[in-house]
Amino acid sequence: MENNTITIHLEDENNVTLNTSNPDINSLVKAIVSARDSIEVNKIYVTSAIDNFDADGFTNLVKKLVDKYLNALNLEINTFESMNKEIINKSNLL
């Protein structure tokens, strides 16, 4: 039986293994969010024992997606923090 898994290596000790027939994308998102401050996108790589699997191509895809996701997440966090400061400043004026 073939090993139908793909492992995404986000950091040294932060790896997510996905089953190709039923990938748990939620576990990948949780791993990205929990390590968002320490992930270095250029160090992410993918491994798999699946025959003819294009690990390099999938690595490039994952890097692009993680980079976009982290940028969007940082934008949301910055927007929230900015709005929170504005609310606090306005409440101090009352």
Long-range contacts (C-beta under 8 A, 24 or more apart in sequence): 2-49, 2-50, 2-51, 3-48, 3-49, 3-50, 4-50, 5-48, 5-49, 5-50, 6-46, 6-47, 6-48, 6-50, 6-53, 6-58, 7-46, 7-47, 7-48, 8-44, 8-46, 8-62, 9-44, 9-45, 9-46, 9-47, 10-35, 10-39, 10-44, 10-66, 11-35, 11-38, 11-39, 11-40, 11-43, 14-39, 20-50, 29-69, 32-66, 32-69, 32-70, 33-73, 36-70, 36-73, 36-74, 39-66, 39-70, 41-66, 41-67, 41-70
